[in-house]
Amino acid sequence: MNINVIIGIIMILSFLGMVWYCVKGLNLMVGFAVMATFWTVLAMVGNSFSPNSAMEGKSVIDVLTYVYADGPAGYAKSILVNVFFGAFFGRVLVDTGIAATLIRKVVELGGDKPRITLGLLCVATAIIFMSMTGIGPVISIAVIVLPIMLSLGIPAPVAMFSFMGSIMAGIFGNIVNFKQYQTIYAGFNKEAEAYTYNDYFQIGLICMIVALVVVLIVSNISMNKKTSHAWAASASQTSDNAPAISWISVILPVIGVVAFKLPIILGFCISAIYALVTTGKMKGSYSEICRLFAKLFTDGSIDVAPMVGFLLSLSMFNNAATYAAPYFTAILGGVVPKTAILLAITFAVLTPLGFFRGPMNLVGSGTAILAVVIAAIPNAPVAFLFPLFAITTIAPQHLDITQSWVAWGFGYTKVSTKDYMKMSIPTGWIIGAICCIAVFVLYGGLF
């Protein structure tokens, strides 16, 4: 048997082992660092028997530098800075009370009608998470939204599912997440560096709407028709609310990038300053204002610190996948679809493999599949292929039990994983399938 095939089989088995590791809920940062090392060693062993095209002209030190130095450094340059500033902005929305005010106003609008209030809360949450990121802001919003839903008599599994599903919908339009996935994709195809959030915005917005609709349909079907409620939303005190003029802060970063083509970081900074000024939080001496900004940035950084550690180890895994790709291609390269319609159908069918950080998930073990697909069809348009991978990452991942805030939600609501997954897995699959069809309709002609 060919040495490339043997190593490819070993890598596929380790790939499956990594999926099992993720399902067990073990530490992902350590897991992906170990996998990066294992694949790098295997690829170097294979290269000693049969030349690996990805290692051509490289010494052992060059290979190790690419995996353990260039990978994290590349992420730090292109994505981690955006993550930190996004987290800073999220902390501004929380600490100024803007996010909480929007939630309270939505509840007042829904009154004592659980299904209407549920829908309004999901829409508001999705819009908020087009800009916010990190487990800290999620928990800050969750401890407001979930008790309201439960007080209205909405069953705990439905409340948790609908909240997590609305976050997932917002992530389809989230600027920071787009940049994260773009960076991963660009590691295998440099053309993706020219693919901007503006290019992605149309399909992102469509997927956000599709996700919201499907989540609300599933939530309403799952609700007991005899849902009772012991609480009706009443008007909150005006003094507790952020001024109405500040509410637009939530979507200002998106407006800045889409309408005015501002750099993402500048958009976050301008939006944060606007939020602080309009809520009266940016006052006092120069030193006090500086301390405020330092605190907000520090708190935001703490919110995303675990994610940053994970992304750094994932970047090592991504670069190791570059060296592993020839071995995967030796086994899987011949079965990769080569036409737009077959690719769209394949991604739609395989969307569930994005759960548990699986092979269709770019922030899981899916980078190896990305490498194989790009190697098999190097001329595939980024505008077509990138949204497909984004869909099979976002829809499953942000409903998944391996997502940090979903795991937190189980402890907070005491919902069983079984009750939650009865709704989350079918919903993620349906959303993925519909969105993949939308990608084919919009961009299939580019292929």
LOTOR-60541 format. One line per 5 residues: number of its first residue (from 1); their letters; for each residue x, y, z of C-alpha. Coordinates in steps of 0.2 Angstrom, whole numbers, plus 5000, padded with zeros to 4 digits. Layout:
<pts>
NUM> A> X/Y/Z  ...
</pts>
This chain:
<pts>
1> MNINV> 5000/5000/5000  5006/5018/4996  5014/5027/5011  5003/5042/5007  4987/5031/5009
6> IIGII> 4994/5023/5025  4997/5040/5033  4981/5047/5026  4971/5033/5035  4981/5036/5051
11> MILSF> 4976/5055/5050  4958/5051/5046  4957/5040/5062  4965/5053/5072  4953/5065/5064
16> LGMVW> 4939/5054/5071  4947/5054/5087  4947/5073/5088  4929/5073/5085  4926/5061/5099
21> YCVKG> 4938/5072/5110  4927/5087/5106  4911/5077/5110  4917/5073/5127  4919/5091/5131
26> LNLMV> 4938/5090/5134  4949/5106/5133  4950/5111/5115  4965/5122/5116  4976/5108/5122
31> GFAVM> 4967/5096/5110  4971/5106/5094  4989/5109/5099  4991/5090/5102  4983/5087/5085
36> ATFWT> 4994/5100/5076  5009/5091/5083  5004/5074/5079  4999/5079/5061  5016/5088/5059
41> VLAMV> 5026/5074/5065  5016/5062/5053  5019/5073/5038  5037/5074/5042  5038/5055/5043
46> GNSFS> 5029/5053/5027  5040/5066/5018  5055/5056/5023  5048/5041/5013  5039/5051/4999
51> PNSAM> 5041/5069/4995  5027/5080/5002  5023/5094/4990  5019/5106/5004  5036/5103/5012
56> EGKSV> 5046/5105/4996  5062/5115/4999  5059/5117/5018  5070/5111/5032  5063/5103/5048
61> IDVLT> 5065/5120/5057  5055/5129/5043  5041/5116/5045  5040/5119/5064  5041/5138/5062
66> YVYAD> 5027/5138/5050  5016/5128/5062  5021/5135/5079  5026/5153/5075  5019/5158/5058
71> GPAGY> 5002/5151/5063  4999/5161/5079  5008/5176/5072  4997/5177/5057  4981/5176/5068
76> AKSIL> 4987/5189/5079  4990/5201/5064  4973/5198/5056  4960/5192/5068  4965/5193/5086
81> VNVFF> 4966/5212/5086  4948/5212/5079  4942/5200/5092  4949/5211/5106  4941/5227/5099
86> GAFFG> 4925/5218/5096  4925/5211/5114  4929/5229/5120  4913/5236/5111  4903/5221/5118
91> RVLVD> 4908/5226/5135  4903/5245/5132  4886/5239/5126  4884/5229/5143  4891/5242/5155
96> TGIAA> 4882/5257/5147  4865/5247/5149  4861/5249/5131  4859/5230/5128  4849/5228/5143
101> TLIRK> 4838/5242/5139  4834/5235/5122  4829/5219/5129  4818/5227/5142  4809/5238/5129
106> VVELG> 4806/5223/5118  4798/5214/5133  4787/5229/5137  4782/5228/5118  4777/5210/5120
111> GDKPR> 4768/5212/5136  4760/5196/5143  4760/5186/5126  4773/5173/5128  4775/5169/5109
116> ITLGL> 4776/5187/5104  4788/5191/5117  4799/5176/5113  4799/5182/5095  4804/5199/5099
121> LCVAT> 4817/5194/5111  4825/5183/5098  4825/5196/5085  4833/5209/5097  4846/5196/5103
126> AIIFM> 4851/5192/5085  4853/5211/5081  4864/5213/5097  4875/5199/5092  4879/5206/5075
131> SMTGI> 4892/5216/5084  4895/5208/5101  4906/5193/5104  4913/5183/5119  4905/5173/5133
136> GPVIS> 4905/5188/5145  4892/5198/5135  4882/5182/5131  4880/5178/5149  4876/5196/5153
141> IAVIV> 4862/5196/5141  4857/5178/5145  4854/5182/5164  4841/5195/5158  4833/5186/5144
146> LPIML> 4831/5168/5151  4823/5173/5167  4810/5183/5157  4806/5169/5146  4805/5157/5161
151> SLGIP> 4793/5169/5170  4782/5170/5155  4780/5151/5157  4791/5146/5142  4798/5129/5145
156> APVAM> 4816/5129/5150  4822/5119/5135  4813/5130/5123  4819/5146/5132  4837/5140/5131
161> FSFMG> 4836/5134/5113  4828/5150/5106  4841/5161/5115  4856/5151/5109  4847/5150/5091
166> SIMAG> 4845/5169/5091  4864/5171/5095  4868/5159/5081  4857/5170/5069  4866/5186/5074
171> IFGNI> 4883/5177/5071  4879/5175/5053  4881/5194/5052  4894/5196/5065  4909/5206/5058
176> VNFKQ> 4922/5198/5070  4916/5180/5066  4917/5184/5047  4935/5190/5049  4939/5174/5059
181> YQTIY> 4933/5163/5046  4940/5173/5032  4958/5172/5040  4956/5153/5041  4951/5152/5023
186> AGFNK> 4964/5163/5017  4977/5152/5025  4973/5140/5011  4968/5152/4997  4976/5169/4997
191> EAEAY> 4962/5175/4985  4951/5176/5001  4961/5191/5007  4952/5201/4994  4935/5195/5000
196> TYNDY> 4927/5208/5011  4913/5209/5024  4903/5219/5011  4905/5205/4998  4898/5193/5011
201> FQIGL> 4885/5204/5019  4871/5199/5007  4872/5181/5010  4875/5184/5029  4859/5194/5031
206> ICMIV> 4849/5181/5021  4856/5167/5032  4852/5177/5048  4834/5179/5043  4832/5161/5038
211> ALVVV> 4840/5156/5055  4828/5167/5065  4813/5161/5056  4818/5142/5058  4822/5145/5076
216> LIVSN> 4806/5153/5080  4796/5140/5070  4804/5126/5080  4802/5135/5096  4784/5138/5094
221> ISMNK> 4781/5120/5089  4790/5114/5104  4781/5125/5116  4767/5118/5126  4750/5125/5119
226> KTSHA> 4744/5127/5137  4759/5137/5142  4755/5147/5157  4763/5163/5164  4764/5171/5181
231> WAASA> 4772/5187/5175  4768/5201/5163  4781/5213/5157  4779/5230/5165  4787/5247/5160
236> SQTSD> 4804/5248/5168  4809/5264/5176  4816/5277/5164  4831/5280/5175  4836/5262/5172
241> NAPAI> 4836/5264/5154  4849/5270/5142  4843/5285/5131  4834/5280/5115  4848/5290/5105
246> SWISV> 4861/5277/5111  4851/5262/5105  4858/5263/5087  4875/5259/5094  4871/5241/5093
251> ILPVI> 4872/5241/5074  4884/5256/5071  4899/5245/5067  4889/5236/5054  4883/5252/5046
256> GVVAF> 4901/5259/5047  4908/5244/5037  4894/5241/5025  4888/5259/5021  4905/5269/5023
261> KLPII> 4918/5255/5021  4926/5260/5037  4940/5248/5044  4932/5236/5057  4942/5242/5072
266> LGFCI> 4939/5260/5068  4920/5256/5067  4921/5248/5084  4930/5263/5092  4918/5276/5085
271> SAIYA> 4903/5266/5090  4910/5263/5107  4913/5282/5110  4896/5286/5103  4888/5274/5115
276> LVTTG> 4898/5281/5130  4894/5299/5125  4875/5297/5122  4873/5287/5139  4883/5300/5149
281> KMKGS> 4896/5288/5154  4911/5297/5146  4913/5310/5159  4925/5316/5172  4943/5321/5170
286> YSEIC> 4955/5315/5157  4962/5303/5169  4946/5296/5173  4940/5294/5155  4957/5285/5152
291> RLFAK> 4954/5273/5166  4936/5269/5160  4943/5264/5143  4957/5254/5151  4944/5245/5162
296> LFTDG> 4932/5242/5147  4946/5235/5136  4953/5224/5150  4936/5217/5155  4932/5214/5136
301> SIDVA> 4949/5205/5134  4945/5194/5149  4928/5189/5141  4937/5182/5126  4954/5176/5134
306> PMVGF> 4949/5157/5133  4943/5160/5115  4960/5168/5110  4969/5154/5118  4959/5142/5108
311> LLSLS> 4961/5152/5091  4980/5152/5094  4981/5133/5095  4968/5131/5081  4980/5142/5070
316> MFNNA> 4994/5129/5073  4981/5115/5068  4977/5125/5053  4995/5126/5047  4998/5108/5051
321> ATYAA> 4983/5104/5040  4992/5112/5026  5005/5098/5027  4992/5085/5030  4982/5090/5015
326> PYFTA> 4992/5079/5002  4988/5063/5013  4969/5067/5014  4969/5071/4996  4977/5054/4992
331> ILGGV> 4961/5046/4999  4947/5059/4998  4953/5070/4983  4944/5059/4970  4927/5060/4979
336> VPKTA> 4926/5079/4980  4911/5086/4970  4917/5097/4956  4901/5107/4951  4892/5121/4960
341> ILLAI> 4876/5111/4962  4884/5095/4969  4895/5105/4981  4879/5114/4987  4870/5098/4989
346> TFAVL> 4885/5090/4998  4887/5104/5010  4868/5104/5014  4868/5085/5017  4884/5086/5028
351> TPLGF> 4879/5101/5038  4877/5090/5054  4895/5086/5053  4898/5104/5059  4892/5099/5076
356> FRGPM> 4904/5093/5089  4918/5103/5080  4917/5090/5066  4924/5090/5049  4913/5103/5041
361> NLVGS> 4917/5116/5055  4931/5128/5052  4934/5131/5070  4934/5113/5073  4942/5099/5063
366> GTAIL> 4936/5106/5046  4951/5115/5041  4958/5098/5034  4943/5096/5023  4944/5114/5018
371> AVVIA> 4962/5110/5012  4956/5095/5003  4942/5104/4994  4953/5118/4989  4967/5106/4983
376> AIPNA> 4954/5097/4972  4945/5112/4965  4958/5126/4966  4948/5138/4955  4932/5137/4965
381> PVAFL> 4926/5155/4967  4929/5162/4985  4912/5170/4984  4904/5153/4982  4914/5141/4993
386> FPLFA> 4917/5153/5008  4899/5155/5012  4896/5136/5011  4910/5133/5024  4904/5148/5034
391> ITTIA> 4886/5141/5035  4892/5123/5040  4902/5131/5053  4890/5144/5060  4873/5135/5060
396> PQHLD> 4879/5119/5069  4893/5127/5080  4883/5140/5089  4869/5128/5093  4882/5115/5099
401> ITQSW> 4885/5108/5116  4903/5111/5114  4900/5130/5112  4906/5138/5129  4890/5148/5132
406> VAWGF> 4879/5134/5127  4888/5123/5140  4886/5137/5153  4867/5138/5148  4865/5120/5154
411> GYTKV> 4871/5124/5171  4860/5140/5172  4844/5133/5166  4846/5114/5172  4841/5109/5155
416> STKDY> 4846/5091/5149  4857/5090/5134  4845/5077/5127  4830/5089/5127  4841/5103/5120
421> MKMSI> 4848/5092/5106  4831/5086/5100  4829/5104/5094  4846/5110/5090  4853/5097/5079
426> PTGWI> 4838/5096/5067  4837/5115/5067  4855/5117/5063  4853/5105/5048  4838/5113/5041
431> IGAIC> 4846/5131/5042  4862/5124/5034  4852/5116/5020  4842/5131/5016  4856/5143/5016
436> CIAVF> 4867/5131/5005  4853/5132/4993  4853/5151/4994  4872/5151/4990  4869/5141/4975
441> VLYGG> 4855/5152/4969  4865/5168/4972  4883/5163/4967  4882/5146/4958  4884/5156/4941
446> LF> 4901/5161/4947  4908/5143/4946
</pts>
